[in-house]
Amino acid sequence: MAILRADELRGMSMEELREKLVELKRELLKERASKVVAGAPSNPGRMREIKRTIARILTIMNEKKRMASQ
């Protein structure tokens, strides 16, 4: 999965953001499992990118919630 930029994420609905979040969490789980089994990740920077994208999605979701409540 390609890493998503903030402007791409802001254009998505809340439901789409939730789906992407679940997908990324699954991918991170797979990467962690492969790290445990193999000892070293195949792509070390990939885990970091996934974590950052998850944080980006959560931040945008919180922004949208705040804007809706105002």
Secondary structure, DSSP 8 states (H G I E B T S, - for coil): -----HHHHHTS-HHHHHHHHHHHHHHHHHHHHHHHHHSS-SSHHHHHHHHHHHHHHHHHHHHHHHHHH-
